[in-house]
């Protein structure tokens, strides 16, 4: 078995417990979907020889500060936070992936504000974290991970969900991305506000496609890093 430059991965199923996250009209909840996807992805990654840890393995409440502390304490090589979007324009079916960085996009700032609302950080602590965005050397590595994951996700899902919109890779000041000390991304895998997509998200096949695409994205990033390491060596 070839040694992997990426060995320990922390998966972060968004929301949980009292924080349901987004909800479809059918009742499907973000917190249940993200946990199911993380458990599926863990199995796939472990089969591919990665060590995988989850910030939560049940329907429990965890602050963003706790999630960050979990990943940092375990010295993860990569952090992947899994979420499901909800947009007021119900006909939209976007997929998008975020990495740490500043933005002046009102829609992104609104989304980040909503996600950060129950972060657990004091205002002063969060401001100190934000200052790191502008000098963060992890940004390039996080961007590379975001690109491979988003590419694989869109490729896999658009084959069975032709209305899917690829919104690509964006920067955002999500607390879980700002506070973590390793390459980190937040991926919005689908959109619960679109009822057709919400139905897809309740199926085993669609969830399996998402997990497999996330696996391919992470492996591609790991392979690219391995190639760079061998070239430099």
Beta strands, then each sheet from edge to edge (+ up, - down):
strand 1: 8-13
strand 2: 51-54
strand 3: 78-85
strand 4: 94-100
strand 5: 165-172
strand 6: 183-191
sheet 1: 2+ 1+ 3+ 6+ 4- 5-
end
